[in-house]
Structures are given as structure tokens and as C-alpha cells.
Amino acid sequence: MRGIREVVKNSMPAVHLWSAVPTPLTSDFTIDVPAVERTVRDAIAGGIEGVFLAGTCGEGPWLQDRERVRLVQATVAAAGGKLKIAAQVSDNSVPRILDNIARMQDAGADFGIIAAPATMLNATADRIAALFIEAASASPLPVGIYDLGRHRPIVIPENRLKEIYLLPNVRLVKDSSGSPDRRALALEARAAKPGLLLFNGDEFRCLDYLEAGYEGCMFGGAAAVAPQLNRIARLFLAGQLAEARAEEAQMKRTLFGIYGGESIACWLTGLKYYMVRRGLFSSTSSFLGYPLTDECRGFIEAYARS
């Protein structure tokens, strides 16, 4: 353990904390701009360095194009240069991805984040890899790769992952795969390309990835647990790993309480309800229709008051 600690201290002077923020929606499923402004101010006050917009937690694949643009514009205006802003641009073809990137660039985003498409016919390994390589190479914005591994039907081929990460325009990785093998490939790529930022996207395995050598964390629950996440980062950097583990365990209990237990029964609705109770969101409107159980509601009410 001492060896891991010394390597981390020598190679990583900070832990970068980003929030993959949920999107505040009105009852007609358009962007709630005042809620965006409140959420951005809260992220800045909570020590968050960057936000990932319109990802999975941000319901990007369900939002209309014009609403994704409004979301980025509102976030950029509210952030006033105090946050890095990344927006998901994933789609089913390279031309569509590049169109999305152009919209996000015009709206003021700093990065375009590409995940595997929701659907793809003739999805051979070579065609999947080519989608990422061609889109990232032609992007006018710096690119992040969102690796969901086998949590999604279309998977970035493992034997092409390092090649994709080493593309000059790829600047960051959001690794939500939970795969030690894919993590090892990301670390190999970062060793060959020191400027590549590696983010863990799994809120339940933060310290595992920081100890392995990732630079930061980027996940949706950060909107609810930023103070705990900051304490974990400080303890980790101070080499107080036992204390960091204890803080992480408490953070997991909080997230499971908001999400509805290990089954994640309430997931996005629970998170949005917490944002409502904090006075940040005006509603729990969501495209995804998760329930809000009495157990979730009770936990969130108590946690929001604490």
C-alpha cells in the first residue's frame, strides 16, 4: 500500500472532481433555465471543477436538439468561466456526431463527449472503432470518450480502446465500465500520453480508481455528495487511506439512500427529488419515469435537512 501511495503522491498533485449533472426539466420537458443557474452556482460553491451535460444522468439522448443547446448555453452563461463544460455528442453516425459537436461548440462547450451509440446495424468491431476514430479526429472541439463497457449493447472493442485514447484530440476519458482490464488499458494510454485525464465514472468505486492512478471522478451523484467527495479527495491526497475509505463508505450509504437501495429503484427521480429539496430544482420531471418510493422520500427528506 505504501508503494501505491508514494506513486500517487508523486504523479498526481490534485484530484479533479466533475459532476455529470442531472438536467432540470419543466413539466413540458424543456430546460428549466433558472434551475440550471442555481445548480451551476451550487457546483462552483461545492468545489466542482467541471460539469458533464446531457450524459446518461443528464438525459441527453432523450432531449431535443434545441433543448441540449439551451442547456449548454444556460450553463456556460451561469458558470462565467468558473467551470469546464463538457457535453455529450454521441449519435449513430460520424456526420451526426459532428453536427452535434458543432452545436455544442457554438453553445460554448469546452469538450464533446462521445459514447457508444444507442443502436448500430452491422456493428462490427472495426465499424465501432471507426465511428470513434473518425469523429474524434474530425472534431473541432477537444474530445472525451465515455466508456460504458458492457453496460451497453454497443461496446468499444477492448483491443482498440488504447488506440482511440491515444488519438491527439482525445483529452479525457470517463470510464464507467467497471472493468479492470479496460482500466489497465486506459492507464497504459495515459502512460504513453501524460496529458490524458482519466475519470472514474462509477460513484461506488471512487477510491479503487484513484488508487490505481486515475486523476479524478465524474458521476451524476456528485450533485448530491460534493462535500463528501471533496473530503475523500483531501484524505486520499494526504495518504489517509483508512479515513478516506470510511468517508467513501458513508458516501455510498448516502447515494444508495437517494437511489433507493442497491437495486437503484428510484435512481434519477430520487436524485432530482433531492435537488428539489435543496431548492435547486423546481420539479422531478424526467423522461425516464423512475418511481419515488416512500423509503427514498423519507431518506431524502432527512438527508436534505442534515
BELBELWO-V220287 format. One record per backbone hydrogen bond with DSSP energy under -0.5 kcal/mol. CO is the residue of the C=O (numbers start at 1). NH is the residue of the N-H. If there is no record, write none. Layout:
# BELBELWO-V220287
((CO	NH) (CO	NH))
This chain:
# BELBELWO-V220287
((1	5) (2	6) (3	7) (4	8) (5	9) (6	10) (7	11) (8	12) (14	16) (15	17) (16	18) (16	217) (17	49) (17	50) (18	20) (18	219) (19	21) (19	52) (22	24) (24	32) (26	29) (30	26) (31	33) (32	36) (33	37) (34	38) (35	39) (36	40) (37	41) (38	42) (39	43) (40	44) (41	45) (42	46) (43	48) (44	47) (49	84) (50	19) (51	53) (51	86) (53	88) (55	60) (56	59) (57	23) (59	62) (59	63) (60	63) (64	68) (65	69) (66	70) (67	71) (68	72) (69	73) (70	74) (71	75) (72	76) (73	77) (74	78) (75	79) (76	80) (79	82) (84	51) (85	110) (85	111) (86	53) (87	113) (93	97) (94	98) (95	99) (96	100) (97	101) (98	102) (99	103) (100	104) (101	105) (102	106) (103	107) (104	108) (104	109) (105	108) (110	142) (111	87) (112	114) (112	144) (113	89) (113	90) (113	115) (114	146) (120	123) (122	124) (124	128) (125	129) (126	130) (127	131) (128	132) (129	133) (130	134) (131	135) (132	136) (133	137) (134	138) (135	139) (142	112) (143	171) (143	172) (144	114) (144	146) (145	147) (145	174) (146	116) (146	148) (147	176) (148	151) (149	152) (153	155) (157	160) (157	161) (158	161) (158	162) (160	164) (161	165) (162	166) (164	167) (167	170) (169	143) (169	171) (171	197) (172	145) (173	175) (173	199) (174	147) (174	176) (175	201) (178	180) (179	183) (180	184) (181	185) (182	186) (183	187) (184	188) (185	189) (186	190) (187	191) (188	192) (189	193) (193	196) (196	198) (197	173) (197	199) (198	215) (198	216) (199	175) (200	218) (201	203) (202	205) (205	209) (206	210) (207	211) (208	212) (209	213) (209	214) (210	213) (215	16) (216	200) (217	18) (219	20) (219	222) (220	223) (221	224) (221	225) (222	226) (225	229) (226	230) (227	231) (228	232) (229	233) (230	234) (231	235) (232	236) (233	237) (234	238) (235	240) (236	239) (239	241) (240	244) (241	245) (242	246) (243	247) (244	248) (245	249) (246	250) (247	251) (248	252) (249	253) (250	254) (251	255) (252	256) (253	257) (254	258) (255	259) (256	260) (256	261) (259	266) (259	267) (260	265) (261	264) (265	291) (266	269) (266	270) (267	271) (268	272) (269	273) (270	274) (271	275) (272	276) (273	277) (274	278) (275	280) (275	281) (276	279) (293	297) (294	298) (295	299) (296	300) (297	301) (298	302) (299	303) (300	304) (301	305) (302	306) (303	306))
